[in-house]
Amino acid sequence: MTYFVYLLGSYKGKKLITYAGHTNNLKKRLSLHNSGEGAKFTRGRTWKLMYYEKYKSRKEAINREYYIKKDRKFRDLIKNKYK
């Protein structure tokens, strides 16, 4: 099975905020986030997919998600592409 690590973006006023996660169905997960059924942090906002990576195992995806959540430089680099 293929797993994805993704980075979503949403504007809160003029500030771009991001959310990182992992899933095995990227399209469905984005839909859940935008319908208010995703993670609590993502409710009430409209999210756009900014970045994703594919992995062969869930373990690899979880490890990469953890890294992305902690790596501010990486997230800022992706954010700068969308400003």
Sine and cosine of phi, psi and omega as CSV:
sin_phi,cos_phi,sin_psi,cos_psi,sin_omega,cos_omega
0.00,0.00,0.54,-0.84,0.02,-1.00
-0.99,-0.12,0.68,-0.73,0.06,-1.00
-0.86,-0.50,0.48,-0.88,-0.03,-1.00
-0.84,-0.54,0.60,-0.80,0.21,-0.98
-0.94,-0.34,0.74,-0.67,-0.10,-0.99
-0.72,-0.69,0.36,-0.93,0.07,-1.00
-0.79,-0.62,0.85,-0.52,0.02,-1.00
-0.97,-0.24,0.44,-0.90,0.05,-1.00
-0.74,-0.68,0.56,-0.83,0.04,-1.00
-0.49,-0.87,0.60,-0.80,0.03,-1.00
-1.00,0.02,0.73,-0.68,0.13,-0.99
-0.89,-0.46,1.00,-0.08,-0.17,-0.98
0.95,0.32,-0.84,-0.54,0.05,-1.00
-0.99,-0.13,-0.08,1.00,-0.06,-1.00
-1.00,-0.04,0.76,-0.65,0.06,-1.00
-1.00,0.03,0.88,-0.48,0.06,-1.00
-0.96,-0.28,0.44,-0.90,-0.05,-1.00
-0.81,-0.59,0.36,-0.93,0.06,-1.00
-0.63,-0.78,0.76,-0.66,0.03,-1.00
-0.94,-0.35,0.60,-0.80,0.03,-1.00
-0.37,-0.93,-0.02,-1.00,0.08,-1.00
-0.68,-0.73,0.43,-0.90,-0.04,-1.00
-0.28,-0.96,0.21,-0.98,0.13,-0.99
-0.96,-0.27,-0.05,1.00,0.04,-1.00
-0.64,-0.77,1.00,-0.07,-0.13,-0.99
-0.90,0.44,-0.72,0.70,-0.03,-1.00
-0.88,0.47,-0.71,0.71,0.00,-1.00
-0.91,0.42,-0.65,0.76,-0.03,-1.00
-0.91,0.41,-0.66,0.75,0.04,-1.00
-0.88,0.47,-0.66,0.75,0.04,-1.00
-0.88,0.47,-0.67,0.75,0.03,-1.00
-0.89,0.45,-0.69,0.72,0.02,-1.00
-0.87,0.49,-0.69,0.73,-0.06,-1.00
-0.97,0.24,-0.33,0.94,0.02,-1.00
-1.00,-0.04,-0.02,1.00,0.02,-1.00
1.00,0.00,0.14,0.99,-0.03,-1.00
-0.96,-0.27,0.09,1.00,0.01,-1.00
-1.00,0.08,-0.44,-0.90,0.02,-1.00
-0.87,0.49,0.50,-0.86,-0.06,-1.00
-0.83,0.56,-0.65,0.76,0.00,-1.00
-0.86,0.51,-0.52,0.86,-0.12,-0.99
-1.00,0.01,-0.13,0.99,-0.06,-1.00
-0.93,0.37,0.62,-0.78,0.07,-1.00
1.00,0.08,0.11,0.99,0.02,-1.00
-0.80,-0.60,0.34,-0.94,0.12,-0.99
-0.99,-0.16,0.84,-0.54,-0.08,-1.00
-0.95,-0.32,0.55,-0.84,0.10,-0.99
-0.83,-0.56,0.62,-0.79,0.04,-1.00
-0.95,0.30,0.85,-0.53,-0.02,-1.00
-0.98,-0.20,-0.53,0.85,-0.13,-0.99
-0.29,-0.96,0.56,-0.83,0.14,-0.99
-0.47,-0.88,0.36,-0.93,0.07,-1.00
-0.71,-0.71,0.49,-0.87,0.03,-1.00
-0.97,-0.24,0.58,-0.81,0.05,-1.00
-0.66,-0.76,0.44,-0.90,-0.03,-1.00
-1.00,0.09,-0.34,0.94,-0.01,-1.00
-0.74,-0.67,0.44,-0.90,0.03,-1.00
-0.90,0.43,-0.61,0.79,-0.01,-1.00
-0.87,0.49,-0.71,0.70,0.03,-1.00
-0.87,0.49,-0.68,0.73,-0.02,-1.00
-0.90,0.43,-0.69,0.73,0.01,-1.00
-0.89,0.46,-0.68,0.74,0.02,-1.00
-0.88,0.47,-0.67,0.74,0.00,-1.00
-0.93,0.36,-0.64,0.77,0.04,-1.00
-0.85,0.52,-0.71,0.71,0.02,-1.00
-0.85,0.53,-0.70,0.71,0.00,-1.00
-0.88,0.47,-0.71,0.70,-0.02,-1.00
-0.90,0.44,-0.65,0.76,0.01,-1.00
-0.89,0.46,-0.53,0.85,-0.03,-1.00
-1.00,-0.01,-0.32,0.95,-0.10,-0.99
-1.00,-0.06,1.00,0.00,-0.01,-1.00
-0.89,0.46,-0.60,0.80,-0.01,-1.00
-0.88,0.47,-0.68,0.73,0.01,-1.00
-0.89,0.45,-0.73,0.69,-0.01,-1.00
-0.90,0.44,-0.63,0.78,0.04,-1.00
-0.91,0.41,-0.59,0.80,0.05,-1.00
-0.88,0.48,-0.71,0.70,0.03,-1.00
-0.92,0.40,-0.68,0.73,0.02,-1.00
-0.84,0.54,-0.67,0.74,-0.04,-1.00
-0.90,0.45,-0.42,0.91,0.06,-1.00
-0.94,0.34,-0.36,0.93,-0.07,-1.00
-0.96,-0.28,0.07,1.00,0.02,-1.00
-1.00,0.04,0.00,0.00,0.00,0.00
